Amino acid sequence: PLKHVEVNNIYDLLSVISKEENVNKIFLLFTGSKNECNKSWCPDCVTAEPIVKSCLSNFEDKSKDSNTMFITVYVGTRPEWKDPKNHFRVNPKLQVKCVPTLLQYGTASLTALN
């Protein structure tokens, strides 16, 4: 089965990635953090969420590769995300420019979902 983890900050993300030595592929979905009603502030993220969940389900059904990890990364509140110094924007390995964004960690594969 696909290993799925959720993180709320860059420190947790880097910690999770550093501990996964036996993982062949790591996919990251950057999305707006959710409020107390469990809804993201980002309308594009809200639209993308059911599509991503469906794709993950299909991937799990068809994948023979158990060494794949999917990490949902909550980038913070809207003001935190809009800050040009947001950790996800300035990290040289990530350089996320918009949300939602899906990328394979360690490659140049970057897909803006909006």
Disulfide bonds with the S-S distance in Angstrom:
none
